[in-house]
Amino acid sequence: MSKAAINFVHALAAVLAGNAAYFLLVRHLPPRARHVPFQIDLGLLVDFWLCLVAFGIIKTVAGWRRDSNRSRR
């Protein structure tokens, strides 16, 4: 698989995981941190941050796997 395709899959997984985490946590967030559809608000920032954290975790794990595969060769 090409590097661009791998990055796309990682980004897609991060968005799906981040949004899933946001929707699981939304009931426990303060009212200002809840996203209102069709508005730019703090909830949108919280959702973005969760996606960014998921992307970082995915890239870190992928790097670990890549490094461990190189050391086995």
Protein Blocks (a to p, Z undefined) as FASTA:
>chain_A
ZZklmmmmmmmmmmmmmmmmmmmmmmmpcfklpccehiacfklmmmmmmmmmmmmmmmmm
mmmmmmmmmmmZZ
